[in-house]
């Protein structure tokens, strides 16, 4: 019996089994309009069982958005992703463009449906290898195939946000905490960021910064439960 596999560039067969294959982001490098060379992580596969904070980066609209450390300008890298949340039995292929033409949508749906059906019907043993072209190929077991939830195909991240907000429990929905200072002193701003980042790390939250001449702002993103705990902690400290 032939091995059933799926290329990661199309539809990764391992997306619902985080223990089998850890898929890491790629590093993207570009030159900002200010002249600064900037690098940042770009995700094609998001599994919130592996990295819970990514759920809230997605909901904040900051996934695959890279900020220039010199001028603060942001660049969004438009790329399809696979989003997996085993806790909520949620699996989606997300095309970045909500305005994708009808013909392009039909082709994407046809291809994904074919691959998904092939995967879920597999009867082969689990192996992992590389094909002749050097691409990663993953083969899954029948048990893994049966555990895969229905695949949703989403066009645009706004639609993904709507779907996630509909299934997440109230305490797991997205929350944010905004901290800011009007100090223009570089050292004070650096210290402010260090404190904010420490708070975020303690609660496994994510941090985003907006550095302007008149104001330095730090956003902390996480679940409402996490943000609530942070706010209580800050209130107690104060």
C-alpha positions as CSV (number, residue, x, y, z in Angstrom):
1,X,0.0,0.0,0.0
2,X,1.4,3.4,-1.0
3,X,2.3,5.9,1.7
4,X,-0.2,8.7,2.0
5,X,1.5,12.1,2.4
6,X,1.0,15.8,2.1
7,X,3.4,18.6,1.3
8,X,3.6,21.3,3.9
9,X,3.4,23.9,1.1
10,X,-0.1,22.7,0.3
11,X,-1.9,21.2,3.3
12,X,0.2,19.8,6.2
13,X,-0.9,16.3,7.2
14,X,0.5,16.8,10.7
15,X,-1.5,19.9,11.6
16,X,-3.6,18.3,14.3
17,X,-0.8,16.3,16.0
18,X,1.5,18.8,17.7
19,X,3.6,16.0,19.2
20,X,4.5,14.5,15.8
21,X,6.0,17.5,14.0
22,X,7.0,20.9,15.4
23,X,6.7,23.4,12.7
24,X,8.7,26.5,13.2
25,X,8.3,30.0,11.6
26,X,10.7,31.1,8.9
27,X,12.8,34.3,9.2
28,X,11.9,37.1,6.9
29,X,14.3,39.9,6.1
30,X,13.5,43.2,4.4
31,X,14.8,46.8,4.2
32,X,12.5,49.3,5.8
33,X,11.9,52.6,4.0
34,X,14.0,54.3,6.7
35,X,17.0,52.2,5.5
36,X,17.0,49.8,8.5
37,X,17.4,46.1,7.7
38,X,14.6,44.3,9.7
39,X,14.1,40.6,10.4
40,X,11.1,38.9,11.9
41,X,9.3,35.5,12.2
42,X,6.7,34.5,9.5
43,X,4.3,31.7,10.3
44,X,2.7,29.4,7.8
45,X,1.3,27.1,10.4
46,X,-0.1,28.1,13.8
47,X,-0.9,25.5,16.4
48,X,-2.0,27.2,19.6
49,X,-1.5,24.0,21.6
50,X,2.2,24.5,20.9
51,X,2.2,28.3,21.4
52,X,-0.9,29.6,23.1
53,X,0.1,33.2,22.8
54,X,-0.2,32.9,19.0
55,X,-4.0,32.8,19.4
56,X,-4.0,36.3,20.7
57,X,-1.4,37.6,18.2
58,X,-3.8,36.3,15.5
59,X,-6.8,38.0,17.1
60,X,-4.9,41.2,17.4
61,X,-4.2,41.2,13.7
62,X,-0.4,41.1,14.4
63,X,0.5,37.6,12.9
64,X,3.2,38.0,10.3
65,X,3.5,41.7,11.0
66,X,7.0,42.9,11.5
67,X,7.9,46.2,13.1
68,X,11.0,48.2,12.3
69,X,13.0,48.8,15.5
70,X,14.3,52.1,14.2
71,X,11.2,54.0,13.0
72,X,8.4,51.8,14.2
73,X,6.8,51.2,10.8
74,X,5.1,47.9,10.4
75,X,5.1,45.6,7.4
76,X,2.5,42.9,6.9
77,X,3.6,39.8,5.0
78,X,0.7,38.4,3.2
79,X,0.7,34.6,3.3
80,X,-1.8,31.7,3.7
81,X,-1.6,29.9,7.0
82,X,-3.0,26.8,8.6
83,X,-4.6,27.5,12.0
84,X,-5.1,24.7,14.4
85,X,-6.6,24.8,17.9
86,X,-7.1,21.3,19.2
87,X,-8.7,22.5,22.4
88,X,-11.6,23.8,20.5
89,X,-11.5,21.1,17.7
90,X,-10.9,23.9,15.2
91,X,-8.9,23.6,12.0
92,X,-8.7,26.2,9.2
93,X,-6.9,27.0,6.1
94,X,-6.7,30.8,6.0
95,X,-6.2,32.7,2.7
96,X,-5.0,36.2,3.5
97,X,-7.3,38.0,0.9
98,X,-11.0,38.4,1.7
99,X,-11.5,39.7,-1.9
100,X,-10.0,36.7,-3.6
101,X,-11.7,36.2,-7.1
102,X,-14.4,33.6,-7.3
103,X,-12.3,31.4,-9.7
104,X,-9.3,31.5,-7.3
105,X,-11.6,30.4,-4.4
106,X,-13.0,27.5,-6.4
107,X,-9.5,26.3,-7.2
108,X,-8.3,26.6,-3.6
109,X,-11.4,24.8,-2.3
110,X,-11.0,22.0,-4.8
111,X,-7.4,21.4,-4.0
112,X,-7.8,21.5,-0.3
113,X,-10.9,19.3,-0.3
114,X,-9.0,16.7,-2.4
115,X,-6.0,16.6,-0.1
116,X,-8.1,16.6,3.1
117,X,-10.1,13.7,1.9
118,X,-7.0,11.8,0.9
119,X,-5.5,12.4,4.4
120,X,-8.5,11.4,6.4
121,X,-8.8,8.1,4.4
122,X,-5.2,7.1,4.9
123,X,-4.4,3.6,6.2
124,X,-0.7,3.8,6.4
125,X,1.8,3.8,9.3
126,X,3.4,6.9,10.6
127,X,6.7,7.9,9.0
128,X,8.5,11.1,8.2
129,X,10.9,11.7,5.3
130,X,12.0,14.1,2.6
131,X,11.0,13.6,-1.1
132,X,13.3,13.8,-4.1
133,X,12.9,17.6,-4.2
134,X,13.9,18.0,-0.6
135,X,10.4,19.0,0.5
136,X,9.2,17.8,3.9
137,X,6.7,15.0,3.5
138,X,4.7,13.8,6.5
139,X,2.7,10.5,6.7
140,X,0.1,10.0,9.4
141,X,-1.6,7.0,11.0
142,X,-5.3,6.1,10.6
143,X,-5.8,7.2,14.2
144,X,-4.4,10.6,13.6
145,X,-6.5,10.9,10.4
146,X,-9.7,10.1,12.3
147,X,-8.9,12.7,15.0
148,X,-8.6,15.5,12.5
149,X,-11.6,18.0,12.8
150,X,-13.5,19.3,9.8
151,X,-11.5,21.7,7.7
152,X,-12.7,25.2,7.4
153,X,-11.5,27.3,4.5
154,X,-11.4,31.0,5.4
155,X,-10.8,34.0,3.2
156,X,-9.4,37.0,5.1
157,X,-8.4,37.2,8.8
158,X,-11.5,39.2,9.7
159,X,-13.5,36.0,9.0
160,X,-11.1,34.0,11.1
161,X,-11.5,36.4,14.0
162,X,-15.3,36.0,13.8
163,X,-15.1,32.3,13.8
164,X,-12.7,32.2,16.7
165,X,-14.7,34.7,18.8
166,X,-17.8,32.5,18.3
167,X,-16.2,29.4,19.7
168,X,-13.9,30.7,22.4
169,X,-15.1,30.7,26.0
170,X,-15.6,34.1,27.5
171,X,-12.4,33.8,29.6
172,X,-10.4,32.6,26.6
173,X,-11.5,35.5,24.3
174,X,-9.0,38.2,23.5
175,X,-8.0,40.9,25.9
176,X,-5.4,43.6,25.9
177,X,-3.8,46.0,28.3
178,X,-2.4,49.3,27.2
179,X,0.5,50.9,29.0
180,X,2.1,54.2,28.0
181,X,4.5,56.9,29.0
182,X,5.1,60.4,27.7
183,X,8.7,60.4,28.7
184,X,11.0,61.3,25.8
185,X,14.1,59.9,27.6
186,X,15.4,56.8,25.7
187,X,16.7,55.1,28.9
188,X,13.3,55.6,30.6
189,X,11.5,54.2,27.6
190,X,13.8,51.2,27.6
191,X,13.2,50.5,31.3
192,X,9.4,50.9,30.7
193,X,9.5,48.3,28.0
194,X,11.6,45.9,30.1
195,X,9.0,46.1,32.9
196,X,6.1,45.6,30.5
197,X,7.8,42.6,28.8
198,X,8.5,41.0,32.2
199,X,4.9,41.3,33.1
200,X,3.9,39.8,29.7
201,X,6.4,36.9,30.1
202,X,5.1,36.0,33.6
203,X,1.5,35.7,32.1
204,X,2.6,34.2,28.7
205,X,1.2,37.3,26.9
206,X,2.5,39.0,23.8
207,X,3.8,42.5,23.5
208,X,3.6,45.1,20.8
209,X,5.1,48.6,20.8
210,X,4.3,51.9,19.2
211,X,7.2,54.3,19.5
212,X,6.2,57.9,18.8
213,X,8.1,61.2,19.6
214,X,5.4,62.3,22.1
215,X,4.3,59.0,23.5
216,X,5.7,55.4,24.0
217,X,2.9,52.8,24.1
218,X,3.1,49.1,24.9
219,X,0.2,46.7,24.3
220,X,0.0,43.4,26.1
221,X,-2.2,40.8,24.4
222,X,-3.6,37.6,26.0
223,X,-6.8,36.0,27.1
224,X,-9.3,38.0,29.2
225,X,-8.3,35.8,32.1
226,X,-4.6,36.6,31.7
227,X,-5.2,40.3,31.2
228,X,-7.5,40.4,34.2
229,X,-4.8,38.9,36.4
230,X,-2.3,41.4,35.1
231,X,-4.6,44.3,35.9
232,X,-5.3,43.0,39.4
233,X,-1.5,42.6,39.9
234,X,-0.9,46.2,38.8
235,X,-3.7,47.5,41.0
236,X,-2.3,45.6,44.1
237,X,1.2,46.8,43.4
238,X,0.0,50.4,43.1
